[in-house]
Amino acid sequence: MSNKGLFEGFSEEKQKEYEEAIHKRYGDEDLKESQKRWKSYSPKKKEAIKAESQAIFTTIGAYIDKGHDSPEVQAQIKALHKHIGYFYECTYERLLGLGQLYNQHPDFIAQFQAIHPNLPEFLEKAIAHYCRDKVGN
């Protein structure tokens, strides 16, 4: 799969499945907020957001050999944290959960393994490192 195809998003059927899961787990407020934000962007802005996402994940994949705690990787995780703000307010707790999702959900595993075979596990570790000391656990 090309990187362009990788970041085109999931099918409408998959999108509805994810929205239902968000609804069940977090309620309507978070889902509606994400949908409202996305709909507020122009087509040009949406393309820029997709390109930014692609750049973040492909850069992280390129930096795997540097280690999950390297300054280069941590800078990209910080950029990812900020990037998620295009969709919803992302607390450190939510970011930790997202890192786990990237390494547990088959759709995300396949998406990230297309960049690098070890990327799902690496993302979870890098995000956990980024969130360390910021989450009261």
MODELLER restraints for C-alpha pairs under 7 A, 6 or more apart:
rsr = mdl.restraints
at = mdl.atoms
rsr.add(forms.Gaussian(group=physical.xy_distance, feature=features.Distance(at['CA:1:A'], at['CA:114:A']), mean=6.76, stdev=0.5))
rsr.add(forms.Gaussian(group=physical.xy_distance, feature=features.Distance(at['CA:6:A'], at['CA:111:A']), mean=6.48, stdev=0.5))
rsr.add(forms.Gaussian(group=physical.xy_distance, feature=features.Distance(at['CA:7:A'], at['CA:50:A']), mean=6.54, stdev=0.5))
rsr.add(forms.Gaussian(group=physical.xy_distance, feature=features.Distance(at['CA:7:A'], at['CA:54:A']), mean=6.21, stdev=0.5))
rsr.add(forms.Gaussian(group=physical.xy_distance, feature=features.Distance(at['CA:19:A'], at['CA:31:A']), mean=6.84, stdev=0.5))
rsr.add(forms.Gaussian(group=physical.xy_distance, feature=features.Distance(at['CA:22:A'], at['CA:31:A']), mean=6.48, stdev=0.5))
rsr.add(forms.Gaussian(group=physical.xy_distance, feature=features.Distance(at['CA:23:A'], at['CA:31:A']), mean=6.41, stdev=0.5))
rsr.add(forms.Gaussian(group=physical.xy_distance, feature=features.Distance(at['CA:33:A'], at['CA:88:A']), mean=6.61, stdev=0.5))
rsr.add(forms.Gaussian(group=physical.xy_distance, feature=features.Distance(at['CA:34:A'], at['CA:87:A']), mean=4.67, stdev=0.5))
rsr.add(forms.Gaussian(group=physical.xy_distance, feature=features.Distance(at['CA:34:A'], at['CA:88:A']), mean=5.44, stdev=0.5))
rsr.add(forms.Gaussian(group=physical.xy_distance, feature=features.Distance(at['CA:37:A'], at['CA:86:A']), mean=6.83, stdev=0.5))
rsr.add(forms.Gaussian(group=physical.xy_distance, feature=features.Distance(at['CA:37:A'], at['CA:87:A']), mean=5.97, stdev=0.5))
rsr.add(forms.Gaussian(group=physical.xy_distance, feature=features.Distance(at['CA:38:A'], at['CA:87:A']), mean=6.49, stdev=0.5))
rsr.add(forms.Gaussian(group=physical.xy_distance, feature=features.Distance(at['CA:56:A'], at['CA:76:A']), mean=6.06, stdev=0.5))
rsr.add(forms.Gaussian(group=physical.xy_distance, feature=features.Distance(at['CA:56:A'], at['CA:80:A']), mean=6.63, stdev=0.5))
rsr.add(forms.Gaussian(group=physical.xy_distance, feature=features.Distance(at['CA:58:A'], at['CA:115:A']), mean=6.49, stdev=0.5))
rsr.add(forms.Gaussian(group=physical.xy_distance, feature=features.Distance(at['CA:60:A'], at['CA:73:A']), mean=5.91, stdev=0.5))
rsr.add(forms.Gaussian(group=physical.xy_distance, feature=features.Distance(at['CA:60:A'], at['CA:76:A']), mean=6.52, stdev=0.5))
rsr.add(forms.Gaussian(group=physical.xy_distance, feature=features.Distance(at['CA:61:A'], at['CA:115:A']), mean=6.32, stdev=0.5))
rsr.add(forms.Gaussian(group=physical.xy_distance, feature=features.Distance(at['CA:61:A'], at['CA:116:A']), mean=5.86, stdev=0.5))
rsr.add(forms.Gaussian(group=physical.xy_distance, feature=features.Distance(at['CA:61:A'], at['CA:119:A']), mean=6.20, stdev=0.5))
rsr.add(forms.Gaussian(group=physical.xy_distance, feature=features.Distance(at['CA:63:A'], at['CA:73:A']), mean=6.39, stdev=0.5))
rsr.add(forms.Gaussian(group=physical.xy_distance, feature=features.Distance(at['CA:68:A'], at['CA:122:A']), mean=6.38, stdev=0.5))
rsr.add(forms.Gaussian(group=physical.xy_distance, feature=features.Distance(at['CA:68:A'], at['CA:125:A']), mean=6.29, stdev=0.5))
rsr.add(forms.Gaussian(group=physical.xy_distance, feature=features.Distance(at['CA:68:A'], at['CA:126:A']), mean=4.55, stdev=0.5))
rsr.add(forms.Gaussian(group=physical.xy_distance, feature=features.Distance(at['CA:69:A'], at['CA:126:A']), mean=6.18, stdev=0.5))
rsr.add(forms.Gaussian(group=physical.xy_distance, feature=features.Distance(at['CA:69:A'], at['CA:129:A']), mean=6.45, stdev=0.5))
rsr.add(forms.Gaussian(group=physical.xy_distance, feature=features.Distance(at['CA:74:A'], at['CA:126:A']), mean=6.90, stdev=0.5))
rsr.add(forms.Gaussian(group=physical.xy_distance, feature=features.Distance(at['CA:74:A'], at['CA:130:A']), mean=6.38, stdev=0.5))
rsr.add(forms.Gaussian(group=physical.xy_distance, feature=features.Distance(at['CA:77:A'], at['CA:127:A']), mean=6.37, stdev=0.5))
rsr.add(forms.Gaussian(group=physical.xy_distance, feature=features.Distance(at['CA:81:A'], at['CA:90:A']), mean=6.94, stdev=0.5))
rsr.add(forms.Gaussian(group=physical.xy_distance, feature=features.Distance(at['CA:84:A'], at['CA:90:A']), mean=6.48, stdev=0.5))
rsr.add(forms.Gaussian(group=physical.xy_distance, feature=features.Distance(at['CA:92:A'], at['CA:131:A']), mean=5.88, stdev=0.5))
rsr.add(forms.Gaussian(group=physical.xy_distance, feature=features.Distance(at['CA:92:A'], at['CA:134:A']), mean=6.84, stdev=0.5))
rsr.add(forms.Gaussian(group=physical.xy_distance, feature=features.Distance(at['CA:92:A'], at['CA:135:A']), mean=6.34, stdev=0.5))
rsr.add(forms.Gaussian(group=physical.xy_distance, feature=features.Distance(at['CA:93:A'], at['CA:135:A']), mean=6.54, stdev=0.5))
rsr.add(forms.Gaussian(group=physical.xy_distance, feature=features.Distance(at['CA:96:A'], at['CA:127:A']), mean=6.33, stdev=0.5))
rsr.add(forms.Gaussian(group=physical.xy_distance, feature=features.Distance(at['CA:96:A'], at['CA:128:A']), mean=5.98, stdev=0.5))
rsr.add(forms.Gaussian(group=physical.xy_distance, feature=features.Distance(at['CA:96:A'], at['CA:131:A']), mean=6.96, stdev=0.5))
rsr.add(forms.Gaussian(group=physical.xy_distance, feature=features.Distance(at['CA:99:A'], at['CA:123:A']), mean=6.11, stdev=0.5))
rsr.add(forms.Gaussian(group=physical.xy_distance, feature=features.Distance(at['CA:99:A'], at['CA:124:A']), mean=4.30, stdev=0.5))
rsr.add(forms.Gaussian(group=physical.xy_distance, feature=features.Distance(at['CA:99:A'], at['CA:127:A']), mean=5.90, stdev=0.5))
rsr.add(forms.Gaussian(group=physical.xy_distance, feature=features.Distance(at['CA:100:A'], at['CA:124:A']), mean=5.56, stdev=0.5))
rsr.add(forms.Gaussian(group=physical.xy_distance, feature=features.Distance(at['CA:102:A'], at['CA:108:A']), mean=5.20, stdev=0.5))
rsr.add(forms.Gaussian(group=physical.xy_distance, feature=features.Distance(at['CA:102:A'], at['CA:109:A']), mean=6.07, stdev=0.5))
rsr.add(forms.Gaussian(group=physical.xy_distance, feature=features.Distance(at['CA:102:A'], at['CA:120:A']), mean=5.55, stdev=0.5))
rsr.add(forms.Gaussian(group=physical.xy_distance, feature=features.Distance(at['CA:102:A'], at['CA:124:A']), mean=6.84, stdev=0.5))
rsr.add(forms.Gaussian(group=physical.xy_distance, feature=features.Distance(at['CA:103:A'], at['CA:109:A']), mean=5.83, stdev=0.5))
rsr.add(forms.Gaussian(group=physical.xy_distance, feature=features.Distance(at['CA:103:A'], at['CA:120:A']), mean=4.53, stdev=0.5))
rsr.add(forms.Gaussian(group=physical.xy_distance, feature=features.Distance(at['CA:103:A'], at['CA:121:A']), mean=5.34, stdev=0.5))
rsr.add(forms.Gaussian(group=physical.xy_distance, feature=features.Distance(at['CA:103:A'], at['CA:124:A']), mean=6.29, stdev=0.5))
rsr.add(forms.Gaussian(group=physical.xy_distance, feature=features.Distance(at['CA:109:A'], at['CA:120:A']), mean=5.65, stdev=0.5))
rsr.add(forms.Gaussian(group=physical.xy_distance, feature=features.Distance(at['CA:112:A'], at['CA:119:A']), mean=5.73, stdev=0.5))
rsr.add(forms.Gaussian(group=physical.xy_distance, feature=features.Distance(at['CA:112:A'], at['CA:120:A']), mean=5.84, stdev=0.5))
rsr.add(forms.Gaussian(group=physical.xy_distance, feature=features.Distance(at['CA:113:A'], at['CA:119:A']), mean=5.89, stdev=0.5))
rsr.add(forms.Gaussian(group=physical.xy_distance, feature=features.Distance(at['CA:113:A'], at['CA:120:A']), mean=6.68, stdev=0.5))
